Amino acid sequence: MRVNLLSTNTSNSTFSAGWILGTFEQQLQEFVTSNSWDLVLNIGAAEGYYPICLLKCKHAKRAIFFETLENQRDLISIFYNSNDL
C-alpha cells in the first residue's frame, strides 16, 4: 500500500515499522490473501490498512469501511486516493 506520510498527521495514527515493512499482523496475512473476496467489510477500519491492501492487490472487488473517529476516516480517504483506487 502506498502511504504519503507527509500529507498525514501521524501523531493520531497507528503507524509502525511492521506496517511500513509489510509485516504488520503477519500471522493474518496468509489467511486474508489466500482467497479472492467479493466484499470486504471492515468495522473499526482505523486507517483502512486491510481493505486498501486487498483492493490494491486485487484480492477484493469491493470494500466497505466503518470508522467512528474522524481523523481515521480522513486517513482512509487519503490512503485510498493515494493508491489509485
PDB file of N, CA, C and O in Angstrom:
ATOM      1  N   MET A   1       0.845  -1.167   0.000  1.00  0.00           N
ATOM      2  CA  MET A   1       0.000   0.000   0.000  1.00  0.00           C
ATOM      3  C   MET A   1       0.887   1.225   0.000  1.00  0.00           C
ATOM      4  O   MET A   1       1.844   1.303   0.771  1.00  0.00           O
ATOM      5  N   ARG A   2       0.585   2.164  -0.841  1.00  0.00           N
ATOM      6  CA  ARG A   2       1.319   3.420  -0.895  1.00  0.00           C
ATOM      7  C   ARG A   2       0.780   4.357   0.192  1.00  0.00           C
ATOM      8  O   ARG A   2      -0.431   4.542   0.318  1.00  0.00           O
ATOM      9  N   VAL A   3       1.682   4.938   0.966  1.00  0.00           N
ATOM     10  CA  VAL A   3       1.323   5.844   2.054  1.00  0.00           C
ATOM     11  C   VAL A   3       2.127   7.124   1.920  1.00  0.00           C
ATOM     12  O   VAL A   3       3.356   7.082   1.850  1.00  0.00           O
ATOM     13  N   ASN A   4       1.449   8.254   1.884  1.00  0.00           N
ATOM     14  CA  ASN A   4       2.126   9.545   1.850  1.00  0.00           C
ATOM     15  C   ASN A   4       2.124  10.105   3.273  1.00  0.00           C
ATOM     16  O   ASN A   4       1.171  10.759   3.696  1.00  0.00           O
ATOM     17  N   LEU A   5       3.202   9.839   3.996  1.00  0.00           N
ATOM     18  CA  LEU A   5       3.266  10.270   5.396  1.00  0.00           C
ATOM     19  C   LEU A   5       3.345  11.792   5.529  1.00  0.00           C
ATOM     20  O   LEU A   5       2.988  12.336   6.574  1.00  0.00           O
ATOM     21  N   LEU A   6       3.800  12.473   4.503  1.00  0.00           N
ATOM     22  CA  LEU A   6       3.912  13.921   4.576  1.00  0.00           C
ATOM     23  C   LEU A   6       2.553  14.601   4.580  1.00  0.00           C
ATOM     24  O   LEU A   6       2.424  15.718   5.082  1.00  0.00           O
ATOM     25  N   SER A   7       1.536  13.946   4.027  1.00  0.00           N
ATOM     26  CA  SER A   7       0.219  14.565   3.953  1.00  0.00           C
ATOM     27  C   SER A   7      -0.687  14.145   5.099  1.00  0.00           C
ATOM     28  O   SER A   7      -1.878  14.458   5.088  1.00  0.00           O
ATOM     29  N   THR A   8      -0.143  13.437   6.093  1.00  0.00           N
ATOM     30  CA  THR A   8      -0.963  12.948   7.189  1.00  0.00           C
ATOM     31  C   THR A   8      -0.415  13.412   8.526  1.00  0.00           C
ATOM     32  O   THR A   8       0.768  13.722   8.665  1.00  0.00           O
ATOM     33  N   ASN A   9      -1.303  13.449   9.497  1.00  0.00           N
ATOM     34  CA  ASN A   9      -0.904  13.743  10.864  1.00  0.00           C
ATOM     35  C   ASN A   9      -0.637  12.411  11.543  1.00  0.00           C
ATOM     36  O   ASN A   9      -1.556  11.804  12.093  1.00  0.00           O
ATOM     37  N   THR A  10       0.594  11.952  11.513  1.00  0.00           N
ATOM     38  CA  THR A  10       0.918  10.623  12.014  1.00  0.00           C
ATOM     39  C   THR A  10       0.835  10.506  13.530  1.00  0.00           C
ATOM     40  O   THR A  10       0.857   9.395  14.058  1.00  0.00           O
ATOM     41  N   SER A  11       0.741  11.620  14.238  1.00  0.00           N
ATOM     42  CA  SER A  11       0.626  11.528  15.696  1.00  0.00           C
ATOM     43  C   SER A  11      -0.712  10.938  16.101  1.00  0.00           C
ATOM     44  O   SER A  11      -0.853  10.471  17.231  1.00  0.00           O
ATOM     45  N   ASN A  12      -1.711  10.943  15.205  1.00  0.00           N
ATOM     46  CA  ASN A  12      -3.027  10.387  15.513  1.00  0.00           C
ATOM     47  C   ASN A  12      -3.250   9.050  14.832  1.00  0.00           C
ATOM     48  O   ASN A  12      -4.392   8.602  14.725  1.00  0.00           O
ATOM     49  N   SER A  13      -2.209   8.411  14.375  1.00  0.00           N
ATOM     50  CA  SER A  13      -2.373   7.176  13.632  1.00  0.00           C
ATOM     51  C   SER A  13      -1.628   6.043  14.319  1.00  0.00           C
ATOM     52  O   SER A  13      -1.048   6.216  15.391  1.00  0.00           O
ATOM     53  N   THR A  14      -1.657   4.883  13.682  1.00  0.00           N
ATOM     54  CA  THR A  14      -1.094   3.675  14.279  1.00  0.00           C
ATOM     55  C   THR A  14       0.068   3.136  13.454  1.00  0.00           C
ATOM     56  O   THR A  14       0.244   1.921  13.365  1.00  0.00           O
ATOM     57  N   PHE A  15       0.858   4.006  12.854  1.00  0.00           N
ATOM     58  CA  PHE A  15       1.965   3.570  12.018  1.00  0.00           C
ATOM     59  C   PHE A  15       3.011   2.857  12.864  1.00  0.00           C
ATOM     60  O   PHE A  15       3.248   3.206  14.020  1.00  0.00           O
ATOM     61  N   SER A  16       3.629   1.850  12.255  1.00  0.00           N
ATOM     62  CA  SER A  16       4.715   1.131  12.917  1.00  0.00           C
ATOM     63  C   SER A  16       5.680   0.658  11.852  1.00  0.00           C
ATOM     64  O   SER A  16       5.370   0.716  10.662  1.00  0.00           O
ATOM     65  N   ALA A  17       6.842   0.191  12.264  1.00  0.00           N
ATOM     66  CA  ALA A  17       7.815  -0.346  11.312  1.00  0.00           C
ATOM     67  C   ALA A  17       7.217  -1.536  10.570  1.00  0.00           C
ATOM     68  O   ALA A  17       7.437  -1.682   9.368  1.00  0.00           O
ATOM     69  N   GLY A  18       6.475  -2.378  11.257  1.00  0.00           N
ATOM     70  CA  GLY A  18       5.845  -3.525  10.615  1.00  0.00           C
ATOM     71  C   GLY A  18       4.849  -3.125   9.547  1.00  0.00           C
ATOM     72  O   GLY A  18       4.715  -3.795   8.523  1.00  0.00           O
ATOM     73  N   TRP A  19       4.166  -2.049   9.789  1.00  0.00           N
ATOM     74  CA  TRP A  19       3.203  -1.518   8.816  1.00  0.00           C
ATOM     75  C   TRP A  19       3.928  -1.130   7.544  1.00  0.00           C
ATOM     76  O   TRP A  19       3.495  -1.478   6.445  1.00  0.00           O
ATOM     77  N   ILE A  20       5.020  -0.417   7.687  1.00  0.00           N
ATOM     78  CA  ILE A  20       5.773   0.079   6.538  1.00  0.00           C
ATOM     79  C   ILE A  20       6.526  -1.059   5.847  1.00  0.00           C
ATOM     80  O   ILE A  20       6.651  -1.049   4.622  1.00  0.00           O
ATOM     81  N   LEU A  21       7.029  -2.035   6.600  1.00  0.00           N
ATOM     82  CA  LEU A  21       7.790  -3.146   6.028  1.00  0.00           C
ATOM     83  C   LEU A  21       6.906  -4.262   5.472  1.00  0.00           C
ATOM     84  O   LEU A  21       7.398  -5.184   4.823  1.00  0.00           O
ATOM     85  N   GLY A  22       5.598  -4.175   5.728  1.00  0.00           N
ATOM     86  CA  GLY A  22       4.691  -5.210   5.231  1.00  0.00           C
ATOM     87  C   GLY A  22       4.581  -6.417   6.131  1.00  0.00           C
ATOM     88  O   GLY A  22       4.080  -7.458   5.706  1.00  0.00           O
ATOM     89  N   THR A  23       5.041  -6.304   7.373  1.00  0.00           N
ATOM     90  CA  THR A  23       4.961  -7.431   8.302  1.00  0.00           C
ATOM     91  C   THR A  23       3.894  -7.206   9.377  1.00  0.00           C
ATOM     92  O   THR A  23       3.809  -7.973  10.336  1.00  0.00           O
ATOM     93  N   PHE A  24       3.085  -6.163   9.222  1.00  0.00           N
ATOM     94  CA  PHE A  24       2.018  -5.833  10.167  1.00  0.00           C
ATOM     95  C   PHE A  24       1.044  -7.007  10.267  1.00  0.00           C
ATOM     96  O   PHE A  24       0.500  -7.438   9.251  1.00  0.00           O
ATOM     97  N   GLU A  25       0.818  -7.523  11.456  1.00  0.00           N
ATOM     98  CA  GLU A  25      -0.076  -8.650  11.714  1.00  0.00           C
ATOM     99  C   GLU A  25       0.168  -9.785  10.718  1.00  0.00           C
ATOM    100  O   GLU A  25      -0.765 -10.317  10.117  1.00  0.00           O
ATOM    101  N   GLN A  26       1.429 -10.136  10.561  1.00  0.00           N
ATOM    102  CA  GLN A  26       1.848 -11.112   9.566  1.00  0.00           C
ATOM    103  C   GLN A  26       1.129 -12.451   9.704  1.00  0.00           C
ATOM    104  O   GLN A  26       0.919 -13.143   8.708  1.00  0.00           O
ATOM    105  N   GLN A  27       0.753 -12.819  10.910  1.00  0.00           N
ATOM    106  CA  GLN A  27       0.084 -14.095  11.132  1.00  0.00           C
ATOM    107  C   GLN A  27      -1.287 -14.150  10.449  1.00  0.00           C
ATOM    108  O   GLN A  27      -1.810 -15.242  10.226  1.00  0.00           O
ATOM    109  N   LEU A  28      -1.873 -13.010  10.114  1.00  0.00           N
ATOM    110  CA  LEU A  28      -3.166 -12.975   9.425  1.00  0.00           C
ATOM    111  C   LEU A  28      -3.034 -12.879   7.907  1.00  0.00           C
ATOM    112  O   LEU A  28      -3.981 -13.186   7.184  1.00  0.00           O
ATOM    113  N   GLN A  29      -1.889 -12.464   7.430  1.00  0.00           N
ATOM    114  CA  GLN A  29      -1.733 -12.153   6.010  1.00  0.00           C
ATOM    115  C   GLN A  29      -2.018 -13.339   5.097  1.00  0.00           C
ATOM    116  O   GLN A  29      -2.686 -13.170   4.077  1.00  0.00           O
ATOM    117  N   GLU A  30      -1.539 -14.518   5.426  1.00  0.00           N
ATOM    118  CA  GLU A  30      -1.771 -15.685   4.568  1.00  0.00           C
ATOM    119  C   GLU A  30      -3.261 -15.980   4.447  1.00  0.00           C
ATOM    120  O   GLU A  30      -3.758 -16.225   3.348  1.00  0.00           O
ATOM    121  N   PHE A  31      -3.974 -15.958   5.569  1.00  0.00           N
ATOM    122  CA  PHE A  31      -5.417 -16.209   5.537  1.00  0.00           C
ATOM    123  C   PHE A  31      -6.139 -15.152   4.699  1.00  0.00           C
ATOM    124  O   PHE A  31      -6.966 -15.484   3.851  1.00  0.00           O
ATOM    125  N   VAL A  32      -5.828 -13.908   4.937  1.00  0.00           N
ATOM    126  CA  VAL A  32      -6.534 -12.812   4.270  1.00  0.00           C
ATOM    127  C   VAL A  32      -6.260 -12.805   2.768  1.00  0.00           C
ATOM    128  O   VAL A  32      -7.162 -12.521   1.980  1.00  0.00           O
ATOM    129  N   THR A  33      -5.036 -13.111   2.363  1.00  0.00           N
ATOM    130  CA  THR A  33      -4.681 -13.036   0.943  1.00  0.00           C
ATOM    131  C   THR A  33      -4.814 -14.366   0.213  1.00  0.00           C
ATOM    132  O   THR A  33      -4.521 -14.437  -0.980  1.00  0.00           O
ATOM    133  N   SER A  34      -5.250 -15.429   0.900  1.00  0.00           N
ATOM    134  CA  SER A  34      -5.340 -16.747   0.262  1.00  0.00           C
ATOM    135  C   SER A  34      -6.593 -16.898  -0.585  1.00  0.00           C
ATOM    136  O   SER A  34      -6.736 -17.894  -1.294  1.00  0.00           O
ATOM    137  N   ASN A  35      -7.481 -15.957  -0.528  1.00  0.00           N
ATOM    138  CA  ASN A  35      -8.734 -16.019  -1.273  1.00  0.00           C
ATOM    139  C   ASN A  35      -8.968 -14.721  -2.021  1.00  0.00           C
ATOM    140  O   ASN A  35      -8.322 -13.703  -1.769  1.00  0.00           O
ATOM    141  N   SER A  36      -9.910 -14.789  -2.949  1.00  0.00           N
ATOM    142  CA  SER A  36     -10.428 -13.566  -3.564  1.00  0.00           C
ATOM    143  C   SER A  36     -11.768 -13.284  -2.899  1.00  0.00           C
ATOM    144  O   SER A  36     -12.598 -14.181  -2.745  1.00  0.00           O
ATOM    145  N   TRP A  37     -11.966 -12.064  -2.517  1.00  0.00           N
ATOM    146  CA  TRP A  37     -13.158 -11.678  -1.779  1.00  0.00           C
ATOM    147  C   TRP A  37     -14.025 -10.783  -2.666  1.00  0.00           C
ATOM    148  O   TRP A  37     -13.519  -9.855  -3.297  1.00  0.00           O
ATOM    149  N   ASP A  38     -15.332 -11.061  -2.713  1.00  0.00           N
ATOM    150  CA  ASP A  38     -16.252 -10.174  -3.426  1.00  0.00           C
ATOM    151  C   ASP A  38     -16.448  -8.882  -2.649  1.00  0.00           C
ATOM    152  O   ASP A  38     -16.546  -7.800  -3.227  1.00  0.00           O
ATOM    153  N   LEU A  39     -16.501  -9.014  -1.325  1.00  0.00           N
ATOM    154  CA  LEU A  39     -16.734  -7.854  -0.468  1.00  0.00           C
ATOM    155  C   LEU A  39     -15.948  -8.009   0.818  1.00  0.00           C
ATOM    156  O   LEU A  39     -15.968  -9.067   1.448  1.00  0.00           O
ATOM    157  N   VAL A  40     -15.257  -6.948   1.203  1.00  0.00           N
ATOM    158  CA  VAL A  40     -14.572  -6.887   2.489  1.00  0.00           C
ATOM    159  C   VAL A  40     -15.316  -5.861   3.330  1.00  0.00           C
ATOM    160  O   VAL A  40     -15.470  -4.711   2.919  1.00  0.00           O
ATOM    161  N   LEU A  41     -15.773  -6.270   4.492  1.00  0.00           N
ATOM    162  CA  LEU A  41     -16.467  -5.387   5.424  1.00  0.00           C
ATOM    163  C   LEU A  41     -15.538  -5.179   6.608  1.00  0.00           C
ATOM    164  O   LEU A  41     -15.251  -6.121   7.346  1.00  0.00           O
ATOM    165  N   ASN A  42     -15.065  -3.948   6.794  1.00  0.00           N
ATOM    166  CA  ASN A  42     -14.099  -3.655   7.852  1.00  0.00           C
ATOM    167  C   ASN A  42     -14.736  -2.710   8.867  1.00  0.00           C
ATOM    168  O   ASN A  42     -14.906  -1.518   8.610  1.00  0.00           O
ATOM    169  N   ILE A  43     -15.084  -3.267  10.024  1.00  0.00           N
ATOM    170  CA  ILE A  43     -15.700  -2.484  11.096  1.00  0.00           C
ATOM    171  C   ILE A  43     -14.592  -2.131  12.076  1.00  0.00           C
ATOM    172  O   ILE A  43     -13.887  -3.011  12.571  1.00  0.00           O
ATOM    173  N   GLY A  44     -14.440  -0.834  12.355  1.00  0.00           N
ATOM    174  CA  GLY A  44     -13.310  -0.353  13.132  1.00  0.00           C
ATOM    175  C   GLY A  44     -12.095  -0.300  12.234  1.00  0.00           C
ATOM    176  O   GLY A  44     -11.035  -0.820  12.583  1.00  0.00           O
ATOM    177  N   ALA A  45     -12.243   0.324  11.085  1.00  0.00           N
ATOM    178  CA  ALA A  45     -11.263   0.268   9.999  1.00  0.00           C
ATOM    179  C   ALA A  45      -9.960   1.000  10.289  1.00  0.00           C
ATOM    180  O   ALA A  45      -8.969   0.776   9.594  1.00  0.00           O
ATOM    181  N   ALA A  46      -9.935   1.869  11.296  1.00  0.00           N
ATOM    182  CA  ALA A  46      -8.748   2.697  11.569  1.00  0.00           C
ATOM    183  C   ALA A  46      -8.360   3.423  10.289  1.00  0.00           C
ATOM    184  O   ALA A  46      -9.157   4.197   9.759  1.00  0.00           O
ATOM    185  N   GLU A  47      -7.144   3.189   9.779  1.00  0.00           N
ATOM    186  CA  GLU A  47      -6.715   3.880   8.549  1.00  0.00           C
ATOM    187  C   GLU A  47      -7.013   3.062   7.299  1.00  0.00           C
ATOM    188  O   GLU A  47      -6.635   3.471   6.202  1.00  0.00           O
ATOM    189  N   GLY A  48      -7.684   1.915   7.436  1.00  0.00           N
ATOM    190  CA  GLY A  48      -8.106   1.113   6.295  1.00  0.00           C
ATOM    191  C   GLY A  48      -7.040   0.216   5.704  1.00  0.00           C
ATOM    192  O   GLY A  48      -7.107  -0.125   4.523  1.00  0.00           O
ATOM    193  N   TYR A  49      -6.059  -0.171   6.498  1.00  0.00           N
ATOM    194  CA  TYR A  49      -4.920  -0.961   6.023  1.00  0.00           C
ATOM    195  C   TYR A  49      -5.347  -2.202   5.231  1.00  0.00           C
ATOM    196  O   TYR A  49      -4.943  -2.372   4.081  1.00  0.00           O
ATOM    197  N   TYR A  50      -6.161  -3.066   5.842  1.00  0.00           N
ATOM    198  CA  TYR A  50      -6.509  -4.319   5.184  1.00  0.00           C
ATOM    199  C   TYR A  50      -7.346  -4.126   3.923  1.00  0.00           C
ATOM    200  O   TYR A  50      -6.965  -4.638   2.871  1.00  0.00           O
ATOM    201  N   PRO A  51      -8.462  -3.415   3.981  1.00  0.00           N
ATOM    202  CA  PRO A  51      -9.246  -3.306   2.742  1.00  0.00           C
ATOM    203  C   PRO A  51      -8.498  -2.597   1.618  1.00  0.00           C
ATOM    204  O   PRO A  51      -8.642  -2.972   0.454  1.00  0.00           O
ATOM    205  N   ILE A  52      -7.709  -1.590   1.941  1.00  0.00           N
ATOM    206  CA  ILE A  52      -6.965  -0.896   0.893  1.00  0.00           C
ATOM    207  C   ILE A  52      -5.914  -1.823   0.281  1.00  0.00           C
ATOM    208  O   ILE A  52      -5.747  -1.853  -0.938  1.00  0.00           O
ATOM    209  N   CYS A  53      -5.209  -2.576   1.121  1.00  0.00           N
ATOM    210  CA  CYS A  53      -4.219  -3.534   0.592  1.00  0.00           C
ATOM    211  C   CYS A  53      -4.889  -4.605  -0.262  1.00  0.00           C
ATOM    212  O   CYS A  53      -4.369  -4.959  -1.320  1.00  0.00           O
ATOM    213  N   LEU A  54      -6.021  -5.119   0.174  1.00  0.00           N
ATOM    214  CA  LEU A  54      -6.708  -6.159  -0.588  1.00  0.00           C
ATOM    215  C   LEU A  54      -7.224  -5.621  -1.917  1.00  0.00           C
ATOM    216  O   LEU A  54      -7.154  -6.310  -2.935  1.00  0.00           O
ATOM    217  N   LEU A  55      -7.737  -4.406  -1.914  1.00  0.00           N
ATOM    218  CA  LEU A  55      -8.179  -3.790  -3.168  1.00  0.00           C
ATOM    219  C   LEU A  55      -6.999  -3.540  -4.098  1.00  0.00           C
ATOM    220  O   LEU A  55      -7.070  -3.818  -5.295  1.00  0.00           O
ATOM    221  N   LYS A  56      -5.929  -3.021  -3.544  1.00  0.00           N
ATOM    222  CA  LYS A  56      -4.739  -2.689  -4.331  1.00  0.00           C
ATOM    223  C   LYS A  56      -4.136  -3.940  -4.979  1.00  0.00           C
ATOM    224  O   LYS A  56      -3.701  -3.896  -6.130  1.00  0.00           O
ATOM    225  N   CYS A  57      -4.110  -5.047  -4.246  1.00  0.00           N
ATOM    226  CA  CYS A  57      -3.520  -6.296  -4.751  1.00  0.00           C
ATOM    227  C   CYS A  57      -4.536  -7.160  -5.496  1.00  0.00           C
ATOM    228  O   CYS A  57      -4.231  -8.292  -5.870  1.00  0.00           O
ATOM    229  N   LYS A  58      -5.733  -6.636  -5.711  1.00  0.00           N
ATOM    230  CA  LYS A  58      -6.794  -7.334  -6.462  1.00  0.00           C
ATOM    231  C   LYS A  58      -7.273  -8.618  -5.772  1.00  0.00           C
ATOM    232  O   LYS A  58      -7.719  -9.553  -6.437  1.00  0.00           O
ATOM    233  N   HIS A  59      -7.179  -8.657  -4.437  1.00  0.00           N
ATOM    234  CA  HIS A  59      -7.741  -9.783  -3.688  1.00  0.00           C
ATOM    235  C   HIS A  59      -9.180  -9.505  -3.279  1.00  0.00           C
ATOM    236  O   HIS A  59      -9.863 -10.396  -2.774  1.00  0.00           O
ATOM    237  N   ALA A  60      -9.646  -8.283  -3.493  1.00  0.00           N
ATOM    238  CA  ALA A  60     -11.023  -7.916  -3.175  1.00  0.00           C
ATOM    239  C   ALA A  60     -11.584  -7.050  -4.292  1.00  0.00           C
ATOM    240  O   ALA A  60     -10.888  -6.218  -4.873  1.00  0.00           O
ATOM    241  N   LYS A  61     -12.869  -7.273  -4.576  1.00  0.00           N
ATOM    242  CA  LYS A  61     -13.536  -6.472  -5.608  1.00  0.00           C
ATOM    243  C   LYS A  61     -14.094  -5.164  -5.040  1.00  0.00           C
ATOM    244  O   LYS A  61     -14.060  -4.124  -5.697  1.00  0.00           O
ATOM    245  N   ARG A  62     -14.608  -5.234  -3.806  1.00  0.00           N
ATOM    246  CA  ARG A  62     -15.192  -4.062  -3.160  1.00  0.00           C
ATOM    247  C   ARG A  62     -14.877  -4.094  -1.669  1.00  0.00           C
ATOM    248  O   ARG A  62     -14.593  -5.148  -1.099  1.00  0.00           O
ATOM    249  N   ALA A  63     -14.933  -2.912  -1.049  1.00  0.00           N
ATOM    250  CA  ALA A  63     -14.713  -2.837   0.398  1.00  0.00           C
ATOM    251  C   ALA A  63     -15.616  -1.771   0.985  1.00  0.00           C
ATOM    252  O   ALA A  63     -15.862  -0.731   0.375  1.00  0.00           O
ATOM    253  N   ILE A  64     -16.098  -2.051   2.170  1.00  0.00           N
ATOM    254  CA  ILE A  64     -16.877  -1.081   2.941  1.00  0.00           C
ATOM    255  C   ILE A  64     -16.115  -0.850   4.239  1.00  0.00           C
ATOM    256  O   ILE A  64     -15.765  -1.796   4.945  1.00  0.00           O
ATOM    257  N   PHE A  65     -15.866   0.414   4.540  1.00  0.00           N
ATOM    258  CA  PHE A  65     -15.114   0.813   5.732  1.00  0.00           C
ATOM    259  C   PHE A  65     -16.065   1.461   6.733  1.00  0.00           C
ATOM    260  O   PHE A  65     -16.854   2.327   6.355  1.00  0.00           O
ATOM    261  N   PHE A  66     -16.007   1.062   7.989  1.00  0.00           N
ATOM    262  CA  PHE A  66     -16.712   1.739   9.067  1.00  0.00           C
ATOM    263  C   PHE A  66     -15.685   2.193  10.088  1.00  0.00           C
ATOM    264  O   PHE A  66     -14.917   1.380  10.603  1.00  0.00           O
ATOM    265  N   GLU A  67     -15.666   3.472  10.381  1.00  0.00           N
ATOM    266  CA  GLU A  67     -14.744   4.026  11.376  1.00  0.00           C
ATOM    267  C   GLU A  67     -15.425   5.208  12.040  1.00  0.00           C
ATOM    268  O   GLU A  67     -15.939   6.095  11.358  1.00  0.00           O
ATOM    269  N   THR A  68     -15.432   5.229  13.387  1.00  0.00           N
ATOM    270  CA  THR A  68     -16.108   6.304  14.113  1.00  0.00           C
ATOM    271  C   THR A  68     -15.247   7.553  14.284  1.00  0.00           C
ATOM    272  O   THR A  68     -15.779   8.654  14.426  1.00  0.00           O
ATOM    273  N   LEU A  69     -13.924   7.394  14.272  1.00  0.00           N
ATOM    274  CA  LEU A  69     -13.040   8.539  14.506  1.00  0.00           C
ATOM    275  C   LEU A  69     -12.797   9.318  13.219  1.00  0.00           C
ATOM    276  O   LEU A  69     -12.352   8.759  12.217  1.00  0.00           O
ATOM    277  N   GLU A  70     -13.090  10.592  13.257  1.00  0.00           N
ATOM    278  CA  GLU A  70     -12.997  11.428  12.060  1.00  0.00           C
ATOM    279  C   GLU A  70     -11.584  11.471  11.480  1.00  0.00           C
ATOM    280  O   GLU A  70     -11.413  11.387  10.264  1.00  0.00           O
ATOM    281  N   ASN A  71     -10.570  11.601  12.341  1.00  0.00           N
ATOM    282  CA  ASN A  71      -9.197  11.671  11.821  1.00  0.00           C
ATOM    283  C   ASN A  71      -8.801  10.380  11.116  1.00  0.00           C
ATOM    284  O   ASN A  71      -8.031  10.413  10.155  1.00  0.00           O
ATOM    285  N   GLN A  72      -9.317   9.243  11.581  1.00  0.00           N
ATOM    286  CA  GLN A  72      -9.033   7.976  10.914  1.00  0.00           C
ATOM    287  C   GLN A  72      -9.778   7.879   9.578  1.00  0.00           C
ATOM    288  O   GLN A  72      -9.244   7.356   8.600  1.00  0.00           O
ATOM    289  N   ARG A  73     -11.020   8.389   9.546  1.00  0.00           N
ATOM    290  CA  ARG A  73     -11.747   8.417   8.273  1.00  0.00           C
ATOM    291  C   ARG A  73     -11.015   9.285   7.257  1.00  0.00           C
ATOM    292  O   ARG A  73     -10.994   8.971   6.067  1.00  0.00           O
ATOM    293  N   ASP A  74     -10.417  10.376   7.724  1.00  0.00           N
ATOM    294  CA  ASP A  74      -9.612  11.221   6.833  1.00  0.00           C
ATOM    295  C   ASP A  74      -8.429  10.440   6.266  1.00  0.00           C
ATOM    296  O   ASP A  74      -8.111  10.567   5.083  1.00  0.00           O
ATOM    297  N   LEU A  75      -7.774   9.630   7.105  1.00  0.00           N
ATOM    298  CA  LEU A  75      -6.650   8.815   6.644  1.00  0.00           C
ATOM    299  C   LEU A  75      -7.102   7.773   5.619  1.00  0.00           C
ATOM    300  O   LEU A  75      -6.407   7.523   4.635  1.00  0.00           O
ATOM    301  N   ILE A  76      -8.264   7.171   5.853  1.00  0.00           N
ATOM    302  CA  ILE A  76      -8.791   6.211   4.879  1.00  0.00           C
ATOM    303  C   ILE A  76      -8.924   6.879   3.518  1.00  0.00           C
ATOM    304  O   ILE A  76      -8.525   6.316   2.499  1.00  0.00           O
ATOM    305  N   SER A  77      -9.471   8.051   3.509  1.00  0.00           N
ATOM    306  CA  SER A  77      -9.658   8.782   2.246  1.00  0.00           C
ATOM    307  C   SER A  77      -8.318   9.104   1.587  1.00  0.00           C
ATOM    308  O   SER A  77      -8.156   8.920   0.381  1.00  0.00           O
ATOM    309  N   ILE A  78      -7.367   9.580   2.372  1.00  0.00           N
ATOM    310  CA  ILE A  78      -6.043   9.912   1.833  1.00  0.00           C
ATOM    311  C   ILE A  78      -5.359   8.675   1.269  1.00  0.00           C
ATOM    312  O   ILE A  78      -4.833   8.711   0.157  1.00  0.00           O
ATOM    313  N   PHE A  79      -5.361   7.579   2.024  1.00  0.00           N
ATOM    314  CA  PHE A  79      -4.689   6.363   1.574  1.00  0.00           C
ATOM    315  C   PHE A  79      -5.393   5.729   0.390  1.00  0.00           C
ATOM    316  O   PHE A  79      -4.745   5.241  -0.536  1.00  0.00           O
ATOM    317  N   TYR A  80      -6.718   5.736   0.416  1.00  0.00           N
ATOM    318  CA  TYR A  80      -7.489   5.194  -0.703  1.00  0.00           C
ATOM    319  C   TYR A  80      -7.145   5.940  -1.989  1.00  0.00           C
ATOM    320  O   TYR A  80      -6.854   5.326  -3.015  1.00  0.00           O
ATOM    321  N   ASN A  81      -7.182   7.252  -1.924  1.00  0.00           N
ATOM    322  CA  ASN A  81      -6.901   8.069  -3.118  1.00  0.00           C
ATOM    323  C   ASN A  81      -5.454   7.987  -3.561  1.00  0.00           C
ATOM    324  O   ASN A  81      -5.178   8.020  -4.760  1.00  0.00           O
ATOM    325  N   SER A  82      -4.521   7.882  -2.624  1.00  0.00           N
ATOM    326  CA  SER A  82      -3.096   7.826  -2.995  1.00  0.00           C
ATOM    327  C   SER A  82      -2.710   6.478  -3.595  1.00  0.00           C
ATOM    328  O   SER A  82      -1.616   6.338  -4.141  1.00  0.00           O
ATOM    329  N   ASN A  83      -3.598   5.482  -3.499  1.00  0.00           N
ATOM    330  CA  ASN A  83      -3.342   4.175  -4.091  1.00  0.00           C
ATOM    331  C   ASN A  83      -4.129   3.960  -5.382  1.00  0.00           C
ATOM    332  O   ASN A  83      -4.275   2.830  -5.848  1.00  0.00           O
ATOM    333  N   ASP A  84      -4.628   5.039  -5.946  1.00  0.00           N
ATOM    334  CA  ASP A  84      -5.316   4.998  -7.238  1.00  0.00           C
ATOM    335  C   ASP A  84      -6.480   4.013  -7.245  1.00  0.00           C
ATOM    336  O   ASP A  84      -6.672   3.270  -8.207  1.00  0.00           O
ATOM    337  N   LEU A  85      -7.245   4.015  -6.174  1.00  0.00           N
ATOM    338  CA  LEU A  85      -8.399   3.115  -6.087  1.00  0.00           C
ATOM    339  C   LEU A  85      -9.696   3.867  -6.387  1.00  0.00           C
ATOM    340  O   LEU A  85     -10.774   3.274  -6.361  1.00  0.00           O
TER     341      LEU A  85
END
